[in-house]
Amino acid sequence: MVDRERLTVVVNPSAGRGRALRLLAPVCAELAGWASDVRVAPTRDLAHARELAAGATAAGRVVVALGGDGLAGAVAGAVARSGGILAVLPGGRGNDFVRALGLPGDPRRVAASLAQARELRIDLPEVDGHPYLGIASVGYDSDVQVIANRVRLLRGRHVYTYATLRALAAWRPARFTVTVDDAKPRELHGYTVAAANSACYGGGMRFAPNADLTDGLVEVVLVADAPRRTFLMLFPRVFTGRHVHTRHVEVLRGREVRIAADRPFDVYADGDPLAPLPARIVVRPRALRLLVPSGHGVGDSGVGDSGVGDTDAGHGSTGEAGDGVSGGRPGRGPSDGRG
């Protein structure tokens, strides 16, 4: 039994270049305004964060993640396995999961608004057993994320825009084999394969604009090869999601995705490497109990939109382009994979 007035704030002290730590005291003050018991649990690393979340859940406490997307994804798996409840506050650099929920970028505002919260059950995909909340992607995105994780002077979407453009110079197309559910394997010569649970990554890139956190599926985005000049001309479309309406992008939907490639890549999600290829992604439908402020969260479209500001890792990525339409939600894509 989880007591929603007993909270454990799992905080990453280094998230957002120390932003989470600076805001910890005012965030806890807001939480204490409505909760009877607020405790703080600083993390050493993601493995430690999972341990802290599991312990808090076992004690019947709500886990409140204050950090970036990586922290939220790490503790989500531990909370879901124990049947606990999670709340997520934006304290990192990308904060794309909070953005997808339509929540504000100020963790103090979110903390205060949780006084009037509702419970939402959302899907929790896994890459070879490693849970994530946002978008798992591989290929060009893997190279982008390596660069993004090394950047220290930029914040938010500027990090991922920089990393995306820098990775382009050395990129050569890869050959992927992608199998969605029981469909015939398809070959892709191109940039990226992604399996999206929510809409955003990369500090606000709407890479999978129609992704739904509650439909039991991931949206599979396939980005085919295109000349660098075309890529550069059409890359800005990824910030509005219009890249999915181009001939270089195909969107499918499915419950299970298998990905292999002609050279080694790591699958990244929520800013962190989760597994090398070949990899299998499966969805655990409605596996996570999430606390969201009333009036926010998943609506009919599955995503919200907000003014979430800059702050911890998300995903750097591509949005390819050309003319012509290729994918989207059910009835728009050529397969029963997520799109």
GUVOBA-188085 format. One record per residue (C-alpha): x, y, z; residue number from 1; residue in three letters. Coordinates in nm, 3 decimals, padded with zeros to 5 digits, always signed. Example, Ala and Ser with C-alpha at 12.3 -4.5 7.8 and 13.67 -1.06 7.14 Angstrom:
<recs>
xx / yy / zz / num / residuo
+01.230 / -00.450 / +00.780 / 1 / ALA
+01.367 / -00.106 / +00.714 / 2 / SER
</recs>
This chain:
<recs>
xx / yy / zz / num / residuo
+00.000 / +00.000 / +00.000 / 1 / MET
+00.147 / +00.334 / -00.104 / 2 / VAL
+00.085 / +00.638 / +00.115 / 3 / ASP
+00.072 / +00.937 / -00.122 / 4 / ARG
+00.166 / +01.177 / +00.159 / 5 / GLU
+00.496 / +01.001 / +00.232 / 6 / ARG
+00.755 / +01.099 / -00.027 / 7 / LEU
+01.116 / +01.009 / -00.101 / 8 / THR
+01.285 / +01.260 / -00.330 / 9 / VAL
+01.552 / +01.076 / -00.527 / 10 / VAL
+01.778 / +01.353 / -00.654 / 11 / VAL
+02.074 / +01.353 / -00.890 / 12 / ASN
+02.297 / +01.628 / -00.741 / 13 / PRO
+02.484 / +01.681 / -01.069 / 14 / SER
+02.178 / +01.701 / -01.296 / 15 / ALA
+02.149 / +02.015 / -01.503 / 16 / GLY
+02.501 / +02.118 / -01.399 / 17 / ARG
+02.387 / +02.133 / -01.036 / 18 / GLY
+02.044 / +02.282 / -01.103 / 19 / ARG
+01.862 / +01.996 / -00.928 / 20 / ALA
+02.072 / +02.041 / -00.615 / 21 / LEU
+02.020 / +02.419 / -00.613 / 22 / ARG
+01.644 / +02.374 / -00.634 / 23 / LEU
+01.623 / +02.085 / -00.388 / 24 / LEU
+01.539 / +02.292 / -00.079 / 25 / ALA
+01.260 / +02.500 / -00.238 / 26 / PRO
+01.121 / +02.188 / -00.407 / 27 / VAL
+01.108 / +02.005 / -00.075 / 28 / CYS
+00.941 / +02.308 / +00.084 / 29 / ALA
+00.667 / +02.295 / -00.178 / 30 / GLU
+00.621 / +01.921 / -00.126 / 31 / LEU
+00.610 / +01.963 / +00.250 / 32 / ALA
+00.327 / +02.210 / +00.203 / 33 / GLY
+00.094 / +01.919 / +00.132 / 34 / TRP
+00.280 / +01.595 / +00.218 / 35 / ALA
+00.320 / +01.474 / +00.576 / 36 / SER
+00.667 / +01.319 / +00.535 / 37 / ASP
+00.932 / +01.428 / +00.280 / 38 / VAL
+01.272 / +01.262 / +00.277 / 39 / ARG
+01.568 / +01.325 / +00.045 / 40 / VAL
+01.783 / +01.051 / -00.107 / 41 / ALA
+02.081 / +01.178 / -00.314 / 42 / PRO
+02.213 / +00.937 / -00.576 / 43 / THR
+02.569 / +00.835 / -00.656 / 44 / ARG
+02.481 / +00.688 / -00.994 / 45 / ASP
+02.188 / +00.530 / -01.176 / 46 / LEU
+02.235 / +00.191 / -01.012 / 47 / ALA
+02.220 / +00.358 / -00.673 / 48 / HIS
+01.910 / +00.549 / -00.782 / 49 / ALA
+01.737 / +00.220 / -00.863 / 50 / ARG
+01.825 / +00.086 / -00.518 / 51 / GLU
+01.691 / +00.396 / -00.348 / 52 / LEU
+01.369 / +00.382 / -00.549 / 53 / ALA
+01.317 / +00.014 / -00.473 / 54 / ALA
+01.373 / +00.073 / -00.102 / 55 / GLY
+01.133 / +00.366 / -00.088 / 56 / ALA
+00.867 / +00.174 / -00.275 / 57 / THR
+00.904 / -00.126 / -00.045 / 58 / ALA
+00.843 / +00.111 / +00.247 / 59 / ALA
+00.516 / +00.229 / +00.093 / 60 / GLY
+00.647 / +00.570 / -00.010 / 61 / ARG
+00.598 / +00.764 / -00.333 / 62 / VAL
+00.923 / +00.807 / -00.528 / 63 / VAL
+00.979 / +01.161 / -00.656 / 64 / VAL
+01.256 / +01.181 / -00.918 / 65 / ALA
+01.434 / +01.519 / -00.931 / 66 / LEU
+01.687 / +01.519 / -01.211 / 67 / GLY
+01.698 / +01.453 / -01.583 / 68 / GLY
+01.539 / +01.199 / -01.813 / 69 / ASP
+01.808 / +00.943 / -01.733 / 70 / GLY
+01.724 / +00.946 / -01.362 / 71 / LEU
+01.351 / +00.927 / -01.429 / 72 / ALA
+01.395 / +00.631 / -01.663 / 73 / GLY
+01.620 / +00.447 / -01.419 / 74 / ALA
+01.389 / +00.477 / -01.119 / 75 / VAL
+01.077 / +00.406 / -01.328 / 76 / ALA
+01.181 / +00.047 / -01.378 / 77 / GLY
+01.243 / -00.010 / -01.007 / 78 / ALA
+00.913 / +00.154 / -00.910 / 79 / VAL
+00.713 / -00.041 / -01.169 / 80 / ALA
+00.860 / -00.375 / -01.065 / 81 / ARG
+00.754 / -00.310 / -00.705 / 82 / SER
+00.408 / -00.177 / -00.789 / 83 / GLY
+00.493 / +00.165 / -00.648 / 84 / GLY
+00.410 / +00.518 / -00.758 / 85 / ILE
+00.644 / +00.766 / -00.929 / 86 / LEU
+00.633 / +01.143 / -00.971 / 87 / ALA
+00.882 / +01.320 / -01.198 / 88 / VAL
+01.014 / +01.675 / -01.150 / 89 / LEU
+01.225 / +01.854 / -01.415 / 90 / PRO
+01.578 / +01.905 / -01.286 / 91 / GLY
+01.806 / +01.800 / -01.568 / 92 / GLY
+01.912 / +01.926 / -01.908 / 93 / ARG
+01.655 / +01.789 / -02.152 / 94 / GLY
+01.348 / +01.715 / -01.935 / 95 / ASN
+01.172 / +01.567 / -02.236 / 96 / ASP
+00.950 / +01.328 / -02.043 / 97 / PHE
+00.809 / +01.612 / -01.833 / 98 / VAL
+00.765 / +01.811 / -02.154 / 99 / ARG
+00.566 / +01.524 / -02.309 / 100 / ALA
+00.334 / +01.531 / -02.006 / 101 / LEU
+00.266 / +01.900 / -02.063 / 102 / GLY
+00.411 / +02.003 / -01.728 / 103 / LEU
+00.591 / +02.333 / -01.659 / 104 / PRO
+00.970 / +02.349 / -01.654 / 105 / GLY
+00.994 / +02.480 / -01.297 / 106 / ASP
+01.016 / +02.184 / -01.056 / 107 / PRO
+00.882 / +02.401 / -00.773 / 108 / ARG
+00.559 / +02.460 / -00.965 / 109 / ARG
+00.523 / +02.090 / -01.042 / 110 / VAL
+00.594 / +01.998 / -00.679 / 111 / ALA
+00.324 / +02.236 / -00.555 / 112 / ALA
+00.070 / +02.119 / -00.812 / 113 / SER
+00.112 / +01.755 / -00.705 / 114 / LEU
-00.105 / +01.846 / -00.405 / 115 / ALA
-00.394 / +01.793 / -00.646 / 116 / GLN
-00.259 / +01.491 / -00.832 / 117 / ALA
-00.414 / +01.201 / -01.012 / 118 / ARG
-00.267 / +00.862 / -01.084 / 119 / GLU
-00.197 / +00.776 / -01.446 / 120 / LEU
-00.094 / +00.432 / -01.568 / 121 / ARG
+00.152 / +00.451 / -01.854 / 122 / ILE
+00.344 / +00.205 / -02.068 / 123 / ASP
+00.703 / +00.117 / -01.988 / 124 / LEU
+00.910 / -00.021 / -02.278 / 125 / PRO
+01.233 / -00.215 / -02.225 / 126 / GLU
+01.546 / -00.258 / -02.436 / 127 / VAL
+01.680 / -00.606 / -02.359 / 128 / ASP
+01.525 / -00.578 / -02.013 / 129 / GLY
+01.633 / -00.217 / -01.947 / 130 / HIS
+01.328 / +00.012 / -01.897 / 131 / PRO
+01.298 / +00.360 / -02.044 / 132 / TYR
+01.035 / +00.634 / -02.051 / 133 / LEU
+01.101 / +00.835 / -02.365 / 134 / GLY
+01.254 / +00.737 / -02.698 / 135 / ILE
+01.504 / +00.458 / -02.759 / 136 / ALA
+01.705 / +00.518 / -03.074 / 137 / SER
+02.009 / +00.379 / -03.250 / 138 / VAL
+02.239 / +00.455 / -03.540 / 139 / GLY
+02.311 / +00.819 / -03.614 / 140 / TYR
+02.139 / +00.901 / -03.285 / 141 / ASP
+02.396 / +00.689 / -03.102 / 142 / SER
+02.680 / +00.902 / -03.241 / 143 / ASP
+02.486 / +01.219 / -03.157 / 144 / VAL
+02.429 / +01.111 / -02.799 / 145 / GLN
+02.797 / +01.032 / -02.742 / 146 / VAL
+02.881 / +01.389 / -02.844 / 147 / ILE
+02.593 / +01.540 / -02.646 / 148 / ALA
+02.698 / +01.364 / -02.328 / 149 / ASN
+03.042 / +01.528 / -02.354 / 150 / ARG
+02.911 / +01.882 / -02.399 / 151 / VAL
+02.939 / +02.105 / -02.092 / 152 / ARG
+02.896 / +02.463 / -02.211 / 153 / LEU
+02.556 / +02.441 / -02.379 / 154 / LEU
+02.212 / +02.368 / -02.237 / 155 / ARG
+01.884 / +02.210 / -02.346 / 156 / GLY
+01.810 / +02.177 / -02.715 / 157 / ARG
+02.128 / +02.369 / -02.802 / 158 / HIS
+02.329 / +02.067 / -02.681 / 159 / VAL
+02.150 / +01.828 / -02.913 / 160 / TYR
+02.136 / +02.064 / -03.209 / 161 / THR
+02.513 / +02.110 / -03.180 / 162 / TYR
+02.572 / +01.736 / -03.142 / 163 / ALA
+02.342 / +01.653 / -03.434 / 164 / THR
+02.527 / +01.885 / -03.669 / 165 / LEU
+02.872 / +01.782 / -03.549 / 166 / ARG
+02.798 / +01.410 / -03.588 / 167 / ALA
+02.686 / +01.465 / -03.946 / 168 / LEU
+03.038 / +01.535 / -04.073 / 169 / ALA
+03.164 / +01.184 / -03.996 / 170 / ALA
+02.841 / +00.991 / -04.047 / 171 / TRP
+02.807 / +00.719 / -04.310 / 172 / ARG
+02.474 / +00.542 / -04.363 / 173 / PRO
+02.414 / +00.211 / -04.186 / 174 / ALA
+02.210 / -00.088 / -04.291 / 175 / ARG
+01.948 / -00.188 / -04.037 / 176 / PHE
+01.720 / -00.488 / -04.019 / 177 / THR
+01.400 / -00.400 / -03.834 / 178 / VAL
+01.123 / -00.642 / -03.737 / 179 / THR
+00.802 / -00.505 / -03.587 / 180 / VAL
+00.587 / -00.766 / -03.413 / 181 / ASP
+00.531 / -01.060 / -03.649 / 182 / ASP
+00.573 / -00.862 / -03.970 / 183 / ALA
+00.835 / -00.948 / -04.228 / 184 / LYS
+01.179 / -00.801 / -04.147 / 185 / PRO
+01.249 / -00.483 / -04.338 / 186 / ARG
+01.582 / -00.341 / -04.446 / 187 / GLU
+01.668 / +00.026 / -04.393 / 188 / LEU
+01.969 / +00.203 / -04.541 / 189 / HIS
+01.989 / +00.525 / -04.352 / 190 / GLY
+02.034 / +00.716 / -04.030 / 191 / TYR
+01.822 / +00.607 / -03.738 / 192 / THR
+01.576 / +00.357 / -03.599 / 193 / VAL
+01.378 / +00.473 / -03.294 / 194 / ALA
+01.111 / +00.319 / -03.070 / 195 / ALA
+00.917 / +00.600 / -02.903 / 196 / ALA
+00.706 / +00.574 / -02.591 / 197 / ASN
+00.664 / +00.953 / -02.569 / 198 / SER
+00.692 / +01.231 / -02.825 / 199 / ALA
+01.008 / +01.423 / -02.739 / 200 / CYS
+01.380 / +01.392 / -02.698 / 201 / TYR
+01.684 / +01.612 / -02.753 / 202 / GLY
+01.558 / +01.901 / -02.542 / 203 / GLY
+01.234 / +01.948 / -02.730 / 204 / GLY
+01.269 / +01.767 / -03.063 / 205 / MET
+00.926 / +01.620 / -03.142 / 206 / ARG
+01.073 / +01.312 / -03.304 / 207 / PHE
+00.762 / +01.098 / -03.260 / 208 / ALA
+00.486 / +01.359 / -03.242 / 209 / PRO
+00.202 / +01.107 / -03.223 / 210 / ASN
+00.351 / +00.874 / -02.964 / 211 / ALA
+00.105 / +00.773 / -02.692 / 212 / ASP
+00.216 / +00.679 / -02.341 / 213 / LEU
-00.093 / +00.466 / -02.278 / 214 / THR
-00.167 / +00.272 / -02.597 / 215 / ASP
+00.051 / -00.033 / -02.532 / 216 / GLY
+00.266 / +00.037 / -02.838 / 217 / LEU
+00.586 / +00.211 / -02.936 / 218 / VAL
+00.606 / +00.436 / -03.238 / 219 / GLU
+00.883 / +00.307 / -03.464 / 220 / VAL
+01.048 / +00.587 / -03.660 / 221 / VAL
+01.272 / +00.488 / -03.952 / 222 / LEU
+01.491 / +00.759 / -04.103 / 223 / VAL
+01.626 / +00.666 / -04.446 / 224 / ALA
+01.939 / +00.794 / -04.615 / 225 / ASP
+01.944 / +01.139 / -04.771 / 226 / ALA
+02.216 / +01.380 / -04.887 / 227 / PRO
+02.369 / +01.591 / -04.610 / 228 / ARG
+02.244 / +01.904 / -04.780 / 229 / ARG
+01.886 / +01.774 / -04.766 / 230 / THR
+01.933 / +01.677 / -04.404 / 231 / PHE
+02.052 / +02.025 / -04.310 / 232 / LEU
+01.771 / +02.198 / -04.499 / 233 / MET
+01.500 / +01.992 / -04.337 / 234 / LEU
+01.643 / +01.923 / -03.991 / 235 / PHE
+01.446 / +02.214 / -03.833 / 236 / PRO
+01.122 / +02.024 / -03.900 / 237 / ARG
+01.204 / +01.786 / -03.616 / 238 / VAL
+01.124 / +02.058 / -03.362 / 239 / PHE
+00.760 / +02.067 / -03.476 / 240 / THR
+00.727 / +01.701 / -03.575 / 241 / GLY
+00.675 / +01.782 / -03.943 / 242 / ARG
+00.968 / +01.562 / -04.045 / 243 / HIS
+00.739 / +01.256 / -04.025 / 244 / VAL
+00.553 / +01.389 / -04.329 / 245 / HIS
+00.850 / +01.351 / -04.562 / 246 / THR
+00.955 / +01.072 / -04.794 / 247 / ARG
+01.268 / +00.996 / -04.592 / 248 / HIS
+01.077 / +00.908 / -04.275 / 249 / VAL
+00.849 / +00.612 / -04.216 / 250 / GLU
+00.653 / +00.555 / -03.896 / 251 / VAL
+00.523 / +00.217 / -03.780 / 252 / LEU
+00.368 / +00.095 / -03.456 / 253 / ARG
+00.414 / -00.223 / -03.258 / 254 / GLY
+00.447 / -00.403 / -02.926 / 255 / ARG
+00.784 / -00.559 / -03.003 / 256 / GLU
+01.073 / -00.436 / -03.218 / 257 / VAL
+01.392 / -00.620 / -03.309 / 258 / ARG
+01.683 / -00.420 / -03.449 / 259 / ILE
+02.014 / -00.529 / -03.599 / 260 / ALA
+02.272 / -00.339 / -03.803 / 261 / ALA
+02.575 / -00.392 / -04.023 / 262 / ASP
+02.809 / -00.239 / -03.764 / 263 / ARG
+02.814 / -00.198 / -03.385 / 264 / PRO
+02.585 / +00.056 / -03.221 / 265 / PHE
+02.450 / +00.111 / -02.870 / 266 / ASP
+02.079 / +00.180 / -02.824 / 267 / VAL
+02.033 / +00.501 / -02.626 / 268 / TYR
+01.725 / +00.607 / -02.431 / 269 / ALA
+01.667 / +00.891 / -02.186 / 270 / ASP
+02.025 / +01.004 / -02.257 / 271 / GLY
+02.198 / +00.680 / -02.159 / 272 / ASP
+02.326 / +00.368 / -02.342 / 273 / PRO
+02.100 / +00.073 / -02.262 / 274 / LEU
+02.210 / -00.215 / -02.484 / 275 / ALA
+02.422 / -00.297 / -02.790 / 276 / PRO
+02.273 / -00.421 / -03.115 / 277 / LEU
+02.118 / -00.660 / -03.193 / 278 / PRO
+01.848 / -00.559 / -02.947 / 279 / ALA
+01.487 / -00.639 / -02.868 / 280 / ARG
+01.241 / -00.374 / -02.749 / 281 / ILE
+00.916 / -00.480 / -02.584 / 282 / VAL
+00.636 / -00.278 / -02.427 / 283 / VAL
+00.497 / -00.346 / -02.080 / 284 / ARG
+00.149 / -00.194 / -02.118 / 285 / PRO
+00.037 / +00.038 / -01.836 / 286 / ARG
+00.313 / -00.099 / -01.614 / 287 / ALA
+00.400 / +00.227 / -01.437 / 288 / LEU
+00.185 / +00.418 / -01.189 / 289 / ARG
+00.262 / +00.786 / -01.237 / 290 / LEU
+00.144 / +01.083 / -01.031 / 291 / LEU
+00.065 / +01.390 / -01.242 / 292 / VAL
-00.101 / +01.718 / -01.146 / 293 / PRO
-00.472 / +01.723 / -01.224 / 294 / SER
-00.532 / +01.881 / -01.560 / 295 / GLY
-00.197 / +01.765 / -01.698 / 296 / HIS
-00.066 / +01.450 / -01.856 / 297 / GLY
-00.186 / +01.226 / -02.131 / 298 / VAL
-00.495 / +01.329 / -02.319 / 299 / GLY
-00.645 / +01.181 / -02.630 / 300 / ASP
-00.325 / +01.244 / -02.824 / 301 / SER
-00.102 / +01.082 / -02.565 / 302 / GLY
+00.118 / +01.386 / -02.515 / 303 / VAL
+00.107 / +01.731 / -02.373 / 304 / GLY
+00.314 / +02.034 / -02.462 / 305 / ASP
+00.477 / +02.278 / -02.228 / 306 / SER
+00.736 / +02.541 / -02.184 / 307 / GLY
+00.978 / +02.308 / -02.015 / 308 / VAL
+01.310 / +02.481 / -01.995 / 309 / GLY
+01.665 / +02.361 / -02.044 / 310 / ASP
+01.825 / +02.135 / -01.795 / 311 / THR
+01.981 / +01.704 / -01.825 / 312 / ASP
+02.019 / +01.455 / -02.088 / 313 / ALA
+01.760 / +01.363 / -02.344 / 314 / GLY
+01.828 / +01.246 / -02.696 / 315 / HIS
+02.008 / +01.410 / -02.974 / 316 / GLY
+01.871 / +01.304 / -03.304 / 317 / SER
+01.792 / +01.348 / -03.661 / 318 / THR
+01.485 / +01.444 / -03.849 / 319 / GLY
+01.527 / +01.360 / -04.213 / 320 / GLU
+01.335 / +01.495 / -04.494 / 321 / ALA
+01.227 / +01.532 / -04.846 / 322 / GLY
+00.882 / +01.575 / -04.990 / 323 / ASP
+00.596 / +01.332 / -04.977 / 324 / GLY
+00.426 / +01.171 / -04.683 / 325 / VAL
+00.530 / +00.843 / -04.531 / 326 / SER
+00.402 / +00.756 / -04.189 / 327 / GLY
+00.203 / +00.846 / -03.891 / 328 / GLY
-00.056 / +00.704 / -03.658 / 329 / ARG
-00.273 / +00.400 / -03.725 / 330 / PRO
-00.410 / +00.405 / -04.073 / 331 / GLY
-00.129 / +00.628 / -04.196 / 332 / ARG
+00.163 / +00.391 / -04.179 / 333 / GLY
+00.217 / +00.088 / -04.402 / 334 / PRO
+00.242 / -00.161 / -04.116 / 335 / SER
+00.110 / -00.243 / -03.775 / 336 / ASP
+00.418 / -00.115 / -03.614 / 337 / GLY
+00.389 / +00.212 / -03.430 / 338 / ARG
+00.309 / +00.493 / -03.664 / 339 / GLY
</recs>
